[in-house]
Amino acid sequence: MRLPRRLRHGEEATLVEHLDELRSRLIVCIVALVAGTIVAFVFQDRILDWLSQPLPENRQHLLTLGVAEPFITTFKVSLWVGLGLAFPVVLWQLWSFLAPAIGEGTQRVVAGFVVFASGLLVAGVAFAYYIVLPKALSFLTHYNDEFFNIQIRASDYYSFVLLVLVGVGVVFELPIFVLALVRLGIVTPSRLRRTRRVGYFIVAIVAVLLPGIDPVTTALEAIPLFVLYEGSIWLAVLCDRRWHRSSDLASATE
């Protein structure tokens, strides 16, 4: 099967050709997911060890309760990691399918946003792994340990860790979300500055809804959200001024 060809901006194609391109790109995404999962399953020992590192040293021997649970848990983790490995391919296929409908100038802007969003995602995952998880797990696994025989089930632990990593990584995209609202004209930088308190309240609710019900995890997740929100406001101010200058220049040259 040949890789799908990316159409040029403004290039015409029939409905059948679009559907055929979509089918080909979906197949590429599925192949990438399967390949990523296989690679993750091959390196399962290293991945499971890496995910277990945030646990306190005396809590790193995880518990399984069923005959098939070790294999099923390992496969689920491999599938999630495979999805992460395949994500750049999926994103590229999605972009290649939609890009022909967007002007070349706008394509460069979108490409810049994608690079910025990718950096924020990596920063969010790193923050969750190195800051949030060690503190949260130390608190949770030692809470009232004089009363409880604390044993950690492997499937529950890995689900918790992956949810925290993904959740914090996604909420680090807050500046992209704010900039998109400003660019679409839904909100303005001046309005964002006037309604800071409402924004902080919404950010606090988001932090509470993120994975991790304990106060330590919630606090550690909320702090960067407040910083990101404040930074998003000032970034929106700068970008809005630049967008207005660009539109004024374009109008003057017409």
C-alpha positions as CSV (number, residue, x, y, z in Angstrom):
1,M,0.0,0.0,0.0
2,R,1.4,3.4,-1.0
3,L,1.4,6.2,1.6
4,P,-1.4,8.7,1.0
5,R,-0.4,11.8,-1.0
6,R,-0.9,15.1,0.6
7,L,-3.0,17.4,-1.5
8,R,-1.8,21.0,-2.3
9,H,-3.8,24.0,-1.1
10,G,-6.7,24.6,-3.4
11,E,-6.2,21.3,-5.3
12,E,-9.6,19.8,-6.2
13,A,-10.5,16.2,-5.5
14,T,-13.6,14.1,-5.7
15,L,-15.5,12.8,-2.7
16,V,-14.3,9.3,-3.5
17,E,-10.7,10.5,-3.6
18,H,-11.2,12.2,-0.2
19,L,-12.7,9.1,1.3
20,D,-9.9,6.9,-0.1
21,E,-7.3,9.3,1.3
22,L,-9.1,9.2,4.7
23,R,-9.1,5.4,4.7
24,S,-5.4,5.3,3.8
25,R,-4.5,7.7,6.6
26,L,-6.6,5.7,9.1
27,I,-4.7,2.6,8.1
28,V,-1.4,4.4,8.6
29,C,-2.6,5.5,12.1
30,I,-3.6,1.9,13.0
31,V,-0.3,0.5,11.8
32,A,1.6,3.1,13.8
33,L,-0.4,2.2,16.9
34,V,0.2,-1.5,16.5
35,A,3.9,-1.0,15.8
36,G,4.2,1.4,18.9
37,T,2.4,-1.2,21.1
38,I,4.7,-4.0,19.9
39,V,7.8,-1.8,20.6
40,A,6.5,-1.0,24.1
41,F,5.7,-4.6,24.8
42,V,9.3,-5.6,23.8
43,F,10.7,-3.1,26.3
44,Q,8.0,-3.8,28.9
45,D,10.6,-4.3,31.7
46,R,12.1,-0.9,31.3
47,I,8.7,0.8,31.0
48,L,7.3,-0.8,34.1
49,D,10.4,0.0,36.0
50,W,10.3,3.6,34.9
51,L,6.6,3.9,35.9
52,S,7.4,2.4,39.3
53,Q,10.2,4.7,40.1
54,P,8.0,7.5,41.7
55,L,6.9,5.0,44.3
56,P,8.7,5.0,47.7
57,E,11.4,2.3,47.8
58,N,9.5,0.2,50.3
59,R,6.3,0.2,48.1
60,Q,7.7,-0.8,44.7
61,H,6.6,-4.5,44.8
62,L,3.2,-4.3,43.3
63,L,0.3,-6.8,43.9
64,T,-1.7,-8.8,41.4
65,L,-4.8,-10.8,42.3
66,G,-5.6,-12.9,39.2
67,V,-3.9,-15.5,37.0
68,A,-4.1,-13.3,33.9
69,E,-3.7,-9.9,35.6
70,P,0.1,-9.6,35.1
71,F,-0.2,-10.1,31.4
72,I,-3.4,-7.9,31.0
73,T,-1.8,-5.1,33.1
74,T,1.4,-5.2,31.0
75,F,-0.6,-5.2,27.8
76,K,-2.7,-2.2,28.9
77,V,0.5,-0.2,29.8
78,S,2.1,-1.2,26.5
79,L,-1.0,-0.1,24.6
80,W,-1.0,3.3,26.3
81,V,2.7,3.8,25.6
82,G,2.2,2.6,22.0
83,L,-0.5,5.3,21.7
84,G,2.0,7.8,22.9
85,L,4.6,6.6,20.4
86,A,2.1,6.7,17.6
87,F,0.7,10.1,18.5
88,P,3.1,12.1,16.3
89,V,2.2,9.9,13.3
90,V,-1.6,10.3,14.1
91,L,-1.2,14.1,14.4
92,W,0.7,14.3,11.2
93,Q,-1.9,12.3,9.3
94,L,-4.7,14.4,10.7
95,W,-2.8,17.6,9.8
96,S,-2.0,16.3,6.3
97,F,-5.7,15.5,5.7
98,L,-6.9,19.0,6.9
99,A,-4.1,21.2,5.7
100,P,-5.2,21.5,2.0
101,A,-8.3,23.4,3.2
102,I,-6.1,26.0,5.0
103,G,-4.1,28.8,3.4
104,E,-0.3,28.5,3.3
105,G,0.1,31.5,5.6
106,T,-2.3,30.0,8.2
107,Q,-0.5,26.7,7.8
108,R,2.7,28.2,9.1
109,V,0.9,29.7,12.1
110,V,-0.8,26.3,12.9
111,A,2.6,24.6,12.6
112,G,4.1,27.0,15.1
113,F,1.2,26.3,17.5
114,V,1.7,22.5,17.1
115,V,5.4,22.9,18.0
116,F,4.5,25.1,21.0
117,A,1.8,22.6,22.1
118,S,4.2,19.7,21.8
119,G,6.7,21.4,24.1
120,L,4.0,22.2,26.6
121,L,2.8,18.5,26.6
122,V,6.4,17.3,27.2
123,A,6.8,19.8,30.0
124,G,3.5,18.7,31.6
125,V,4.4,15.1,31.5
126,A,7.9,15.8,33.0
127,F,6.3,18.0,35.7
128,A,3.9,15.2,36.6
129,Y,6.5,12.5,36.7
130,Y,9.3,14.3,38.6
131,I,7.3,16.6,40.9
132,V,3.6,15.5,41.3
133,L,3.9,11.7,41.4
134,P,6.7,11.3,44.0
135,K,5.1,13.7,46.5
136,A,1.6,12.4,45.9
137,L,2.6,8.7,46.1
138,S,4.7,9.3,49.2
139,F,1.7,11.0,50.9
140,L,-0.9,8.4,49.8
141,T,1.1,5.3,50.5
142,H,2.1,6.3,54.0
143,Y,-1.2,7.8,55.1
144,N,-2.4,6.1,58.3
145,D,0.0,3.3,57.6
146,E,0.0,2.4,61.3
147,F,-3.6,1.3,60.9
148,F,-3.6,-0.3,57.4
149,N,-1.6,-3.1,55.7
150,I,-1.0,-1.0,52.6
151,Q,-0.5,-3.1,49.5
152,I,-0.7,-1.6,46.0
153,R,-2.4,-3.4,43.2
154,A,-0.5,-3.1,39.9
155,S,-3.5,-2.4,37.6
156,D,-4.7,0.4,39.9
157,Y,-1.3,1.9,40.3
158,Y,-0.4,2.0,36.6
159,S,-3.9,3.4,35.7
160,F,-3.4,6.1,38.3
161,V,0.1,7.0,37.1
162,L,-0.9,7.1,33.4
163,L,-4.0,9.2,34.2
164,V,-1.9,11.7,36.1
165,L,0.7,11.9,33.3
166,V,-1.9,12.4,30.6
167,G,-4.1,14.7,32.7
168,V,-1.3,17.1,33.7
169,G,0.2,16.9,30.1
170,V,-3.2,18.0,28.7
171,V,-3.9,20.8,31.1
172,F,-0.4,22.2,30.3
173,E,-2.0,23.0,26.9
174,L,-4.0,25.9,28.7
175,P,-2.0,28.6,26.9
176,I,-2.9,27.1,23.5
177,F,-6.6,27.0,24.5
178,V,-6.5,30.7,25.6
179,L,-4.7,31.8,22.5
180,A,-7.2,30.0,20.3
181,L,-10.1,31.7,22.0
182,V,-8.4,35.1,21.5
183,R,-7.6,34.4,17.9
184,L,-11.2,33.4,17.2
185,G,-12.4,36.6,18.8
186,I,-14.4,34.8,21.5
187,V,-12.5,36.6,24.2
188,T,-10.2,39.6,24.3
189,P,-7.0,40.1,26.3
190,S,-8.5,43.0,28.1
191,R,-11.5,40.9,29.1
192,L,-9.2,38.1,30.4
193,R,-7.4,40.7,32.6
194,R,-10.7,42.0,33.9
195,T,-12.1,38.5,34.8
196,R,-8.9,37.1,36.4
197,R,-10.8,36.0,39.5
198,V,-13.3,34.0,37.5
199,G,-10.5,32.4,35.5
200,Y,-8.6,31.5,38.7
201,F,-11.8,29.9,40.1
202,I,-12.2,27.8,36.9
203,V,-8.6,26.8,37.1
204,A,-9.1,25.7,40.7
205,I,-12.1,23.5,39.7
206,V,-10.0,21.9,36.9
207,A,-7.2,21.1,39.4
208,V,-9.8,19.4,41.7
209,L,-11.1,17.4,38.8
210,L,-7.7,16.2,37.7
211,P,-6.6,12.6,38.7
212,G,-5.6,12.5,42.4
213,I,-8.1,13.1,45.2
214,D,-5.6,13.9,47.9
215,P,-4.7,17.5,48.8
216,V,-1.0,17.1,47.9
217,T,-1.7,16.0,44.3
218,T,-4.4,18.7,43.9
219,A,-2.1,21.5,45.2
220,L,0.8,20.4,43.0
221,E,-1.4,20.3,40.0
222,A,-3.0,23.6,40.7
223,I,0.2,25.7,41.2
224,P,1.4,25.4,37.5
225,L,-2.1,25.9,36.3
226,F,-2.3,29.3,38.0
227,V,1.1,30.2,36.6
228,L,0.1,29.0,33.1
229,Y,-3.1,30.9,33.2
230,E,-1.4,34.2,34.2
231,G,1.2,33.6,31.5
232,S,-1.5,32.9,29.0
233,I,-3.1,36.3,29.6
234,W,0.2,38.2,28.9
235,L,1.0,35.9,26.0
236,A,-2.5,36.7,24.5
237,V,-1.8,40.4,24.9
238,L,1.5,40.1,23.0
239,C,0.0,37.9,20.3
240,D,-3.1,40.0,19.9
241,R,-1.0,43.1,19.3
242,R,1.1,41.3,16.7
243,W,-2.0,39.9,14.9
244,H,-3.5,43.4,14.8
245,R,-0.3,44.8,13.3
246,S,-0.2,42.1,10.7
247,S,-3.8,42.7,9.7
248,D,-3.2,46.5,9.5
249,L,-0.2,45.9,7.2
250,A,-2.2,43.6,5.0
251,S,-5.0,46.1,4.7
252,A,-2.5,48.9,3.9
253,T,-1.0,46.9,1.1
254,E,-4.3,46.1,-0.6
